[in-house]
Amino acid sequence: MEKSYKIESDGSISITFNFKPEGSMLEQEEQIAAALSEAGRLASELSLKSFDTGGESIIVNNEKLSSRGEEKKTTKPPGVE
């Protein structure tokens, strides 16, 4: 399954997936569900990056807050064990 994304000049995000439906109807539905789940994960990742400060400290309510940088985290989509 190929995926690509583009961040438009107005800030909107276009996500494209290409997959070849194969197998039974159930298998095809699972492929579609996996693609949609991945699209949601990618959209969330790109949206959250807009809140990133790039590593520099920020001041909120006269309190200096700093980041430890990006941390590797993994999550499981619904239905995956």
Sequence and secondary structure as in RCSB ss.txt:
>XXXX:A:sequence
MEKSYKIESDGSISITFNFKPEGSMLEQEEQIAAALSEAGRLASELSLKSFDTGGESIIVNNEKLSSRGEEKKTT
KPPGVE
>XXXX:A:secstr
 EEEEEE TTS EEEEEE    SSHHHHHHHHHHHHHHHHHHHHHHHHHTT  TT  EEETTEEE          
  TT  
